């Protein structure tokens, strides 16, 4: 059973879950946002058991399931099975990568009208291999990312295996050094478009950042983001 943790009082909850990628064992993070009417948005869904489902149901009604990035789709169908009436939104490209996933909408630069008062969003067209949609919860000034920022190091709340340590320390220099995921670093796409997108994210002036992999960022937000993205911002 994954532990449901209240992250922003009465507004945002998180669930951490194990995932294996590229031979490495690491953890992902599901974010659940409650709208003013009690509807819930599930961002980057994980596997859940009946006990965790019961705790989620105490918070509100799951209405929207979001697969926010090119690599964040593994457990969409698990949540769909638990919540068959919820609408599913996919990051562009996943409709081709995962034709088995039934979906209702493709995410874009503008938020859905049902959450536009509470949340802003922007499509990050990173490379031909990786895209994601960044979300910003306005009232709590919480930025929600998946692979656009990763923060794994000595304070990582889980045991990091040898392979993860090797790649993050020796190859990508990301240990205790927040950066975009390696898939971004290996070659950004149209840097001018990406720069505009990243500057929009910085303009939100977030108070905290929820990320999929590693410790959330809760201080020096724009400084950390600008440093992590400097190769593009300074291009």
C-alpha positions as CSV (number, residue, x, y, z in Angstrom):
1,X,0.0,0.0,0.0
2,X,1.4,3.4,-1.0
3,X,1.1,6.1,1.7
4,X,-1.1,9.1,0.9
5,X,0.5,12.2,2.3
6,X,-1.2,15.7,2.5
7,X,1.4,18.1,1.0
8,X,-0.6,21.4,0.9
9,X,-3.3,21.6,3.4
10,X,-6.7,20.6,2.0
11,X,-5.5,21.1,-1.6
12,X,-2.7,18.7,-2.6
13,X,-1.7,15.2,-1.7
14,X,1.1,13.0,-2.9
15,X,1.8,9.3,-3.2
16,X,5.3,7.8,-3.8
17,X,5.6,4.6,-5.7
18,X,8.4,2.3,-6.9
19,X,9.3,2.1,-10.6
20,X,12.0,0.4,-12.6
21,X,13.4,2.2,-15.6
22,X,16.5,1.5,-17.7
23,X,17.5,-1.2,-15.2
24,X,17.4,1.3,-12.3
25,X,15.1,1.1,-9.3
26,X,13.8,4.5,-8.3
27,X,10.6,6.2,-7.1
28,X,8.0,8.2,-8.8
29,X,5.4,10.6,-7.3
30,X,1.7,10.8,-7.9
31,X,0.1,14.2,-7.2
32,X,-3.6,14.6,-6.3
33,X,-5.2,18.0,-6.5
34,X,-8.5,18.9,-5.1
35,X,-10.5,21.6,-6.8
36,X,-12.9,23.9,-5.0
37,X,-15.9,21.7,-5.9
38,X,-14.3,18.5,-4.5
39,X,-13.3,17.0,-7.8
40,X,-9.9,15.4,-7.9
41,X,-7.2,15.6,-10.5
42,X,-4.8,12.6,-10.4
43,X,-1.4,13.6,-12.0
44,X,1.0,10.8,-12.9
45,X,-1.0,7.9,-11.6
46,X,0.5,5.0,-9.7
47,X,-0.8,1.5,-8.8
48,X,-3.2,1.6,-5.9
49,X,-4.9,-1.0,-3.7
50,X,-8.4,-0.8,-2.3
51,X,-7.1,0.7,1.0
52,X,-5.4,3.6,-0.8
53,X,-8.4,4.1,-3.0
54,X,-10.6,4.4,0.1
55,X,-8.3,7.1,1.4
56,X,-8.4,9.0,-1.9
57,X,-12.2,8.7,-1.9
58,X,-12.3,10.4,1.5
59,X,-10.6,13.5,-0.1
60,X,-13.0,13.9,-3.0
61,X,-14.2,12.5,-6.3
62,X,-11.6,11.4,-8.9
63,X,-12.8,13.1,-12.1
64,X,-9.6,13.5,-14.1
65,X,-6.6,11.2,-14.7
66,X,-3.5,12.9,-16.2
67,X,-0.5,11.2,-17.9
68,X,1.7,14.3,-18.0
69,X,4.8,13.2,-19.8
70,X,6.2,10.9,-22.5
71,X,7.5,8.5,-19.8
72,X,4.7,8.9,-17.2
73,X,2.0,6.6,-18.4
74,X,2.7,3.2,-16.9
75,X,-0.2,3.0,-14.5
76,X,-2.9,5.0,-16.2
77,X,-4.9,1.9,-16.9
78,X,-4.7,0.9,-13.2
79,X,-6.4,4.1,-12.1
80,X,-8.9,3.8,-15.0
81,X,-9.9,0.4,-13.7
82,X,-10.5,1.9,-10.2
83,X,-12.3,5.0,-11.6
84,X,-14.0,4.0,-14.9
85,X,-16.0,7.3,-15.0
86,X,-13.0,9.5,-14.7
87,X,-11.8,11.4,-17.9
88,X,-8.2,10.7,-19.1
89,X,-5.9,13.3,-20.5
90,X,-2.6,12.4,-22.3
91,X,0.6,14.3,-23.0
92,X,0.8,14.7,-26.8
93,X,2.5,11.6,-28.4
94,X,1.2,9.1,-25.9
95,X,-1.8,8.4,-28.0
96,X,0.7,6.8,-30.5
97,X,3.1,5.4,-27.9
98,X,0.3,3.8,-25.9
99,X,-2.6,3.0,-28.3
100,X,-3.9,0.6,-25.7
101,X,-4.9,3.5,-23.4
102,X,-8.4,4.8,-23.9
103,X,-8.4,8.6,-23.5
104,X,-10.7,11.6,-23.7
105,X,-8.4,14.5,-24.4
106,X,-4.9,15.5,-25.4
107,X,-3.2,18.0,-23.1
108,X,-1.9,21.3,-24.5
109,X,-0.9,24.9,-23.6
110,X,-4.2,25.9,-22.2
111,X,-5.8,24.4,-19.1
112,X,-9.2,22.6,-19.4
113,X,-12.0,25.0,-18.6
114,X,-13.0,22.9,-15.6
115,X,-9.7,23.6,-13.8
116,X,-8.5,26.8,-15.5
117,X,-9.4,29.0,-12.4
118,X,-7.2,26.8,-10.2
119,X,-4.4,25.6,-12.4
120,X,-2.3,26.9,-15.3
121,X,-0.3,24.7,-17.6
122,X,2.1,24.8,-20.5
123,X,3.4,22.2,-23.0
124,X,7.1,21.6,-22.9
125,X,8.2,20.4,-26.3
126,X,11.6,19.2,-25.1
127,X,13.0,16.8,-27.7
128,X,11.7,14.3,-30.2
129,X,11.9,11.7,-27.4
130,X,10.4,13.6,-24.4
131,X,7.6,16.1,-23.9
132,X,5.7,16.9,-20.8
133,X,3.0,19.3,-19.6
134,X,4.0,21.5,-16.6
135,X,1.2,22.4,-14.2
136,X,0.9,25.3,-11.7
137,X,-1.5,25.3,-8.8
138,X,-2.2,29.0,-8.4
139,X,-3.5,29.5,-4.9
140,X,-0.6,27.5,-3.3
141,X,1.9,28.5,-6.0
142,X,2.9,24.9,-6.5
143,X,4.7,23.9,-9.7
144,X,4.2,20.2,-10.7
145,X,6.8,18.6,-13.0
146,X,7.8,15.1,-13.9
147,X,11.1,15.0,-15.8
148,X,11.9,18.6,-16.4
149,X,13.6,18.6,-13.0
150,X,15.0,15.7,-11.0
151,X,16.6,16.0,-7.6
152,X,18.3,12.9,-6.3
153,X,21.3,12.9,-4.0
154,X,22.4,12.2,-0.4
155,X,19.1,13.3,1.0
156,X,17.1,11.0,-1.3
157,X,14.4,9.4,0.9
158,X,15.0,5.9,-0.6
159,X,17.9,3.7,-1.1
160,X,19.6,4.5,-4.4
161,X,21.1,1.5,-6.2
162,X,24.6,1.3,-7.6
163,X,23.4,1.8,-11.2
164,X,21.4,4.9,-10.3
165,X,24.4,6.3,-8.4
166,X,26.8,5.6,-11.3
167,X,24.7,7.3,-13.9
168,X,23.7,10.2,-11.7
169,X,27.3,10.8,-10.4
170,X,29.7,9.8,-13.1
171,X,27.8,10.3,-16.3
172,X,25.2,13.0,-15.9
173,X,26.6,14.9,-12.9
174,X,23.1,15.1,-11.4
175,X,23.8,13.8,-7.9
176,X,22.9,16.6,-5.4
177,X,22.7,18.8,-8.5
178,X,19.1,19.2,-9.7
179,X,18.8,19.0,-13.5
180,X,16.4,18.1,-16.2
181,X,16.2,14.3,-16.9
182,X,19.0,12.9,-19.1
183,X,16.5,12.5,-22.0
184,X,16.4,16.3,-22.1
185,X,20.1,16.8,-21.6
186,X,21.0,14.6,-24.5
187,X,19.6,17.2,-26.9
188,X,16.9,19.8,-26.6
189,X,14.7,20.4,-29.6
190,X,13.8,23.9,-30.8
191,X,15.6,25.8,-28.1
192,X,13.8,29.1,-28.9
193,X,10.4,27.5,-28.3
194,X,11.6,25.7,-25.2
195,X,13.2,28.9,-23.9
196,X,9.8,30.7,-24.2
197,X,8.2,27.8,-22.3
198,X,10.7,27.7,-19.5
199,X,10.5,31.5,-19.0
200,X,6.7,31.2,-18.7
201,X,7.2,28.6,-16.0
202,X,9.7,30.9,-14.2
203,X,7.2,33.7,-14.5
204,X,4.8,31.8,-12.3
205,X,7.2,32.4,-9.4
206,X,6.4,29.1,-7.7
207,X,6.7,28.7,-3.9
208,X,7.5,25.0,-4.1
209,X,8.0,22.3,-6.8
210,X,6.6,18.8,-6.8
211,X,8.8,16.5,-9.0
212,X,8.4,12.9,-9.9
213,X,11.9,11.7,-9.1
214,X,13.8,12.9,-6.0
215,X,13.2,15.4,-3.2
216,X,10.7,18.2,-3.8
217,X,12.1,21.7,-4.0
218,X,10.9,24.0,-1.3
219,X,13.4,26.9,-1.3
220,X,15.3,29.1,-3.9
221,X,12.9,27.9,-6.5
222,X,13.6,30.1,-9.5
223,X,17.3,30.1,-8.8
224,X,17.3,26.2,-8.8
225,X,15.2,26.1,-12.0
226,X,17.2,28.6,-13.8
227,X,20.4,26.8,-12.9
228,X,19.0,23.5,-14.0
229,X,17.8,24.9,-17.4
230,X,20.7,27.3,-18.0
231,X,21.9,25.5,-21.2
232,X,18.6,26.4,-22.9
233,X,17.9,29.7,-21.2
234,X,21.4,31.0,-22.0
235,X,21.4,29.7,-25.6
